[in-house]
Amino acid sequence: MVGPPTLPTDPISPNPLRNLLLGGILGLLLGLAIAVIRELLDTSVKTVEDVEAIVDAPVLGGIAFDANTTRTPLVSSLSSHAPRVEAFRVLRTNLQFVDIDAGSKVFVVTSSVPGEGKSTTATNVAIAMAQAGQEVLLMDGDLRRPQVAHMLGVENVVGVTTVLLGKIDVEDAIQSHHASGLNVLAAGAIPPNPSELLQSNAMAELLSRLRQTYDTIIIDSPPLLPVTDAALLAQQTDGAVVVTWHGKTSREQLAGAAQRLAAVDARLLGVVFNRIPAKSRGDGYGYGYGYGYGYGYAPEAPAPKRKRVRSWKGRALRPAIPATAPEPVSGHPNAASGVTAAPPVTAEPSRRAAEPVRPAETPSYDESFATRFEREPGEDSTISRVDPYEESNGRSSGHLLDEFLVEEPDGDEPAGHRVSSEEERTTRST
C-alpha cells in the first residue's frame, strides 16, 4: 500500500542531545588519555616507591613547601609547633638512628643538582639538633658557592679554607649562632682548588679533631652531579644525605647521584624529600610526614574567661530639667548694660514631663546618663546608669532590669552573688 507523504515536525539534523552526549564521552576519553600519557612521561621522583626503585636507601623525612621559606628560612624564627619545625625534628630523630653506636657522627648533606634546598636543610636540621641539647657543629663545605654564613648572619672572612691553610686555629674560626646555640664553621675565602683542599690530609685531620669535641657534625656540600666535592667529603665521613626536590628531581638525576657516591665507596644514608606540595597524590609522600601539613598540632589557645556584668536602668521616668537663660557674666564690659555672654535659649516644654508615668514601660538608655562601675566586697563588677540630675541632688537610684555575660580575656572572675531581676538598689552619696 502506498500512503501519502507526511511532513516531519522535528529537524533531522542537527540533534543537540546526541551531539552533547557524544561530546561529553569524547572529552572524557581524551582527558583520561592525556592524564595517562602525562603520567607515563613524568620521570620525576614523587613517591617512596620511586626512591626505593632507584637507590637502596630509605626516605629519612619530608619537608613541606612553605611560601615563607625565602623570607624566614631558619626554623629558629618560627613557632615551636610550626609544621616545618616538626618536619625537621622528625629528620633529626631519624638521623639519630644512623650508626646509633657511634660516639660522634659526621654527615654530608648534598643534592643531585643545584637549587634543591640542601643548604637550608643542612642548616635547619643542625639547628634542630642544637635545640635538643646536642653539641653540634655546622660546617660549610661548599667552597664554591657558600650559603651558610649568609643565612645565619655570621662572618665568612675566616672558615674552612683559613683553617686548612694553617692561618688560624679551628677553635678561633668557629662562631656561635646565638638564636639557636649552634656552632658554625663558615667556608672562608673561596679557593681556586676546592677539590684538592677537601681531599687533603689537613681536611682529614680537621674532621678527626672535630669528632673529639662535637656529638654531630653537619657538612653542607656542593651538589653531586656538577662537581666531585660532595663525593670526596662523603668518603671521609659517615655518609651522605641527598636532598631531592619533590616532583622536579628526575629519576636519572637521583640515580646519577647515587652512582657518584658508590664510585668512591661512600655511603648513601638516605633521601630527604623537599618542597612537598600541600595537596599531593594519595600514594605519594605528600600526605604529610607526621602531623602538621595542613592540619597542625599546636596546643589550643585557652578559652577567654567570662565575667558577669549587671546592667542597671532607671525604673521611672525622670522629670525634664527646665532650660533657663544664661545669667549675665559678672565682670564683663557689657554687664552693666544687661548684655549676656550668650543669647537666651527658649527651651521647648518637655512632653515627657507632662505625660503620666507608666510603670509598665521601661525607658531606654539615655546617652546623657553617666556610666559608673561599682565593685563591692563579695559582688561582681556591675555597670550602673545614673541620672546626672538625681546625682546632683545627692542621690542616685536604679533598678536591675537584666543580667548578661561579657568576655574578659584576662584576670580571674571575682567572687560574687547573683542578684535577681527584681532587686532594687538605692545608693545615697554623702
C-alpha positions in Angstrom: 0.0 0.0 0.0 1.2 3.4 -0.7 0.4 6.3 1.6 0.6 10.0 1.3 3.9 11.7 2.4 3.9 13.3 5.8 5.8 16.5 6.9 8.2 15.8 9.8 7.7 18.1 12.9 11.3 17.8 14.3 14.5 18.6 12.4 16.6 15.5 11.4 19.9 17.4 11.8 21.4 18.7 13.9 20.4 16.7 17.0 21.5 18.7 20.1 21.0 15.9 22.6 23.0 13.4 20.6 25.8 15.9 20.0 26.1 16.8 23.7 26.3 13.1 24.7 28.9 12.3 22.1 31.0 15.4 23.0 30.9 14.6 26.7 32.0 11.0 26.1 34.8 12.0 23.7 36.0 14.7 26.1 36.2 12.3 29.0 38.1 9.8 26.9 40.5 12.5 25.7 41.1 13.7 29.3 41.9 10.2 30.5 44.3 9.7 27.6 46.1 12.9 28.3 46.4 12.1 32.1 47.8 8.6 31.3 50.3 10.0 28.8 51.4 12.7 31.2 51.9 10.1 34.0 53.9 7.9 31.7 56.1 10.7 30.5 56.7 12.1 34.1 60.1 10.8 35.3 60.3 12.9 38.4 60.6 11.4 41.9 57.4 11.8 43.9 56.9 8.7 46.0 58.7 6.4 48.4 58.4 3.6 45.8 60.2 5.8 43.3 63.1 6.2 45.7 63.3 2.5 46.6 63.3 1.5 43.0 66.3 3.8 42.2 68.5 3.6 45.3 69.0 1.2 48.2 68.3 3.8 50.9 65.3 4.9 53.0 63.4 8.1 52.9 64.5 9.9 56.1 62.0 12.7 56.1 59.9 15.2 54.1 59.8 19.0 54.2 56.5 20.6 53.1 56.5 23.5 50.7 56.3 26.8 52.5 55.9 30.1 50.6 57.5 32.0 53.5 60.8 30.0 53.4 62.5 32.6 51.3 61.6 35.3 53.9 62.2 33.1 57.0 64.5 30.2 56.1 65.5 29.3 59.6 63.3 27.2 61.9 64.6 29.2 64.9 62.5 32.1 63.7 59.3 30.1 63.6 56.9 28.9 66.3 57.9 25.7 68.1 54.7 24.0 66.8 55.1 25.1 63.1 54.8 22.3 60.6 58.3 22.9 59.2 59.8 22.7 62.7 58.1 19.4 63.3 59.4 18.1 60.0 63.0 18.8 60.9 62.5 17.2 64.3 61.4 14.1 62.5 64.5 14.2 60.3 66.7 14.8 63.4 65.2 11.7 65.1 65.8 9.5 62.0 69.4 10.7 61.8 70.0 9.7 65.4 69.3 6.1 64.5 72.1 6.1 61.8 75.1 4.4 63.3 73.5 4.5 66.7 76.5 3.1 68.5 78.9 5.7 67.1 80.1 8.3 69.7 80.4 11.1 67.1 78.8 11.3 63.7 79.7 13.3 60.6 77.0 13.7 57.9 77.3 15.3 54.5 74.1 17.0 53.2 74.1 17.3 49.4 71.8 17.1 46.4 71.8 15.9 42.8 71.7 19.3 41.2 71.7 22.9 42.5 68.5 24.5 43.8 67.0 21.6 45.7 67.4 23.1 49.1 70.4 21.3 50.5 71.9 24.3 52.4 68.5 25.2 54.0 68.0 21.6 55.0 71.5 21.2 56.4 71.2 24.4 58.5 67.8 23.7 59.9 68.5 20.1 60.9 71.6 21.3 62.6 69.6 23.9 64.5 67.0 21.2 65.5 69.8 19.1 66.9 71.3 22.0 68.8 67.9 22.8 70.3 67.7 19.2 71.6 70.8 19.8 73.7 73.5 18.2 71.5 76.9 19.6 70.7 76.5 20.3 67.0 78.8 21.9 64.5 77.6 23.1 61.1 80.4 23.2 58.6 80.1 24.9 55.3 81.9 22.6 52.9 80.6 24.3 49.8 83.8 26.2 48.9 82.3 27.3 45.5 79.0 28.9 46.5 78.9 29.1 50.3 75.4 29.9 51.8 75.6 29.1 55.5 77.2 32.3 56.7 74.7 34.4 54.8 71.7 32.5 56.3 73.0 32.6 59.8 74.4 36.1 59.7 77.9 35.2 60.7 81.2 36.3 59.2 82.6 34.5 56.2 86.1 36.0 56.4 87.6 33.1 58.2 86.5 29.5 57.9 87.4 26.1 56.4 89.9 27.4 53.9 91.6 29.6 56.5 92.0 26.6 58.9 93.2 24.2 56.1 95.9 26.7 55.1 97.1 26.9 58.7 96.5 30.6 59.1 94.2 30.3 62.1 93.3 27.6 64.6 89.9 25.9 64.2 88.8 26.9 67.7 89.3 30.5 66.8 87.4 30.1 63.5 84.3 28.6 64.9 81.5 31.1 65.6 78.2 30.8 67.5 74.7 31.4 66.3 73.1 33.0 69.4 69.5 32.4 68.4 69.9 28.6 68.4 73.2 27.9 70.2 74.6 26.3 67.1 78.4 26.3 66.4 79.2 27.4 62.9 82.4 27.0 60.8 82.0 29.1 57.7 83.6 28.4 54.4 86.0 31.3 54.4 87.6 32.7 51.3 86.8 30.8 48.0 89.9 28.9 46.9 90.9 28.2 43.3 91.2 24.5 44.0 88.3 23.3 46.3 88.6 19.6 45.4 92.3 19.4 46.3 91.7 21.1 49.7 88.8 18.9 50.6 90.7 15.6 49.9 93.9 16.8 51.6 95.4 15.4 54.8 94.7 18.6 56.5 90.9 18.1 55.9 91.1 14.5 57.3 93.0 15.8 60.4 90.4 18.6 60.9 87.5 16.1 60.8 89.3 13.8 63.2 89.9 16.7 65.7 86.3 17.9 65.5 85.0 14.4 66.2 86.5 14.6 69.6 84.6 17.7 70.5 81.2 17.5 69.0 78.4 14.9 69.0 77.3 15.6 65.5 78.9 17.4 62.6 76.7 18.5 59.6 78.6 19.5 56.4 76.9 21.4 53.7 78.5 20.4 50.4 78.1 21.1 46.7 75.7 19.1 44.5 76.9 15.7 43.4 76.4 15.8 39.6 78.1 19.1 38.7 81.3 18.7 40.8 83.0 15.9 42.8 83.4 17.8 46.1 80.5 16.2 47.8 81.6 12.7 46.9 85.1 13.4 48.3 83.6 14.6 51.6 81.2 11.7 51.9 84.1 9.3 51.5 85.8 10.8 54.6 82.6 10.9 56.7 79.9 8.5 57.9 77.8 9.1 54.7 75.7 11.5 52.7 72.1 12.6 52.9 70.7 13.5 49.5 68.0 16.2 49.3 65.5 15.7 46.5 63.0 18.3 45.2 59.6 16.5 45.2 58.2 16.4 41.7 61.1 18.0 40.0 64.2 15.9 40.5 64.2 13.2 37.8 64.9 9.6 38.4 68.0 9.8 36.2 69.4 12.6 38.4 68.9 10.7 41.6 70.4 7.6 40.1 73.4 9.5 38.9 73.9 11.0 42.4 73.9 7.5 43.9 76.4 6.3 41.3 78.8 9.2 42.2 78.7 8.1 45.8 79.2 4.5 45.0 82.2 5.3 42.8 84.2 6.4 45.8 82.8 3.8 48.3 80.7 6.4 50.1 77.5 5.6 51.9 74.1 6.9 50.9 72.4 7.2 54.2 69.0 8.3 52.9 66.9 10.7 50.9 65.0 13.8 52.1 62.0 15.0 50.1 61.9 18.8 50.0 59.2 21.1 48.9 56.4 18.6 49.1 53.1 20.3 47.9 50.3 20.6 50.4 48.0 18.7 48.1 49.6 15.7 46.5 48.7 12.2 45.3 47.4 9.8 47.9 50.1 7.2 47.1 52.9 9.8 47.3 54.8 11.4 50.1 52.6 14.4 50.2 50.2 13.1 52.8 52.2 14.8 55.4 55.1 13.3 57.4 53.8 13.1 60.9 51.4 15.9 62.0 51.2 19.3 60.6 50.9 19.6 56.8 47.6 21.3 56.5 46.3 20.1 59.9 48.6 21.5 62.6 49.1 20.0 66.0 49.8 23.2 68.1 48.2 23.4 71.6 44.8 25.1 71.6 44.6 28.6 73.0 42.8 28.8 76.4 39.2 30.0 76.2 38.7 33.5 77.5 37.1 33.8 80.9 33.7 35.3 81.2 32.8 38.0 83.6 29.2 38.6 84.9 28.1 42.2 84.3 24.9 43.6 85.5 23.1 46.3 83.7 21.2 48.9 85.7 18.5 51.1 84.3 16.2 53.7 85.8 12.8 52.4 86.7 10.7 55.6 86.3 11.0 58.5 84.0 12.9 61.5 85.3 11.4 64.9 85.1 12.9 67.1 82.4 15.4 69.7 83.5 14.0 73.0 82.6 16.1 75.1 80.3 16.9 78.6 81.7 18.5 81.6 80.1 22.1 82.2 81.0 23.0 84.7 83.7 24.8 87.9 82.9 28.5 87.4 83.1 30.0 89.4 86.0 32.9 91.5 85.2 32.0 91.6 81.5 32.3 95.1 79.9 28.7 94.9 78.8 27.4 93.5 82.1 26.1 96.9 83.2 24.0 97.2 80.0 22.5 93.9 80.6 24.3 92.1 77.8 24.8 88.4 78.5 27.6 86.1 77.3 25.2 84.1 75.1 21.7 84.7 73.7 19.0 83.1 75.8 17.7 79.8 74.5 14.0 79.2 74.9 13.5 75.6 75.7 10.5 73.7 74.3 8.4 72.3 77.1 9.0 68.6 77.6 6.2 66.3 76.5 7.5 63.5 78.7 7.3 65.6 81.8 3.6 66.2 81.2 2.8 62.6 80.4 1.9 60.4 83.3 4.4 57.8 84.4 3.5 54.4 83.2 5.3 51.8 85.4 4.8 49.0 82.9 7.0 50.7 80.3 10.8 50.6 80.6 12.7 53.6 79.3 15.7 53.0 77.1 19.1 54.1 77.9 19.9 57.7 77.7 23.4 58.5 76.5 23.5 61.5 78.9 23.4 59.1 81.8 26.8 58.7 83.5 28.3 55.2 83.4 29.6 54.0 86.8 31.4 50.8 87.6 30.8 49.7 91.2 32.6 46.9 92.9 31.6 45.9 96.5 33.1 43.1 98.6 31.6 39.8 97.7 30.0 41.2 94.5 30.8 41.1 90.8 31.7 44.1 88.8 28.4 46.0 87.9 27.6 48.7 85.4 25.1 51.2 86.6 23.5 54.1 84.7 23.0 57.1 86.9 20.9 60.2 86.0 23.1 63.3 86.5 20.0 65.2 87.6 19.4 62.9 90.5 23.1 62.7 91.2 23.4 66.4 91.5 20.7 66.3 94.2 22.9 64.0 96.3 21.2 60.7 95.4 21.0 58.1 92.7 18.6 55.3 92.2 18.4 52.5 89.8 16.6 49.2 89.1 18.2 46.0 87.9 16.4 45.0 84.7 18.7 42.4 83.1 21.9 40.5 83.6 24.3 39.4 80.9 27.8 38.0 80.4 30.7 39.6 78.6 34.1 38.2 77.6 37.0 39.1 79.7 40.3 37.7 78.3 42.5 38.4 81.3 42.0 38.2 85.1 40.0 35.9 87.3 36.3 36.2 87.7 35.6 38.0 91.0 33.6 36.1 93.6 30.1 37.5 94.0 26.4 36.7 94.4 23.6 36.6 91.8 21.1 39.4 92.0 17.6 38.7 90.8 16.0 40.9 88.2 13.5 42.3 90.7 16.1 43.5 93.2 16.3 47.3 93.7 19.4 49.1 94.9 19.4 52.7 96.3 22.6 54.4 97.0 22.8 57.7 98.8 26.1 59.7 98.4 27.4 61.5 101.4 
